[in-house]
Structures are given as C-alpha cells and as structure tokens.
Amino acid sequence: MATLAEDAAYKRDHGTLYKITKQVCGRFRNSTEAPIRNKEGQLLTSEFEKEARWTEHFHEILNRQAPETESIIPEAEEDLDVVTTVPTRQEIMRAIKSLKNNKAPGPEGLNADLFKADP
C-alpha cells in the first residue's frame, strides 16, 4: 500500500492517495474522547464535567471586556475599481475551463466536470 501511495503522490493522483491513507488510518476517531482537564490539571471523566469545563472555557474566552482604546481605521485613499458589468461569454468560458476536475459537487449537485464537458 505504501508503494501505491507513493505512486499516486508522484502522479499527483490525490483521490487515490486519499483513499489509501484512509484505509491505512482506519476509522475516524471522535474528538470528544480527547482527555479534558480542569484548571487544576485533574482529568475530567464524566460528560457533565467535560461540558461544564467547555462552557467555562468559552465563557472566559468570548465574554471579555471591551478594549479601552478604540481602533483607528483610516479611510481608503482611493476607491477600488470594481467591474460591475455582466461578464462576457468568453470570460464565463475561461472561468469554466479553469475549474478543477474530480471535485465534490456544489449544493446544486452538479460537478465541474459536467460544465467542462459541455459548457
């Protein structure tokens, strides 16, 4: 399997390389089973204690005082030149051809390969 993975990496066949790596590593391990310690360094074992520690952690991180001094953000010297016209057919074709193959479909369920085959 290592030889196959090396060959796939050499050929830049990321799909095959990913499948081999997934086979070698086995099942995904849930990250909730990671050891969690309290502030004193003691290992927490019950789910209730772990949830309480996460709540405490995020409460400390996210609920902080407002900064004493406000940030000074200067206004832009020049406005950006943003093109707001409708793209031309050639621009659309060039964008479609630049899409990568063998990628997951978007929310509409259509692969980029489909558009590249018949734009």
Buried (B, 14 or more C-beta within 10 A) or exposed (E): EEEBBEEBBEEEBEEBBEBBEEEEEEEEEEEEEEEBEEEEEEEBEEEEBBEEBEEEEEEEEEEEEEEEEEEEEEEEEEEEEEEEEEEEEEEEEEEEEEEEEEEEEEEEEEBBEEBBEEE
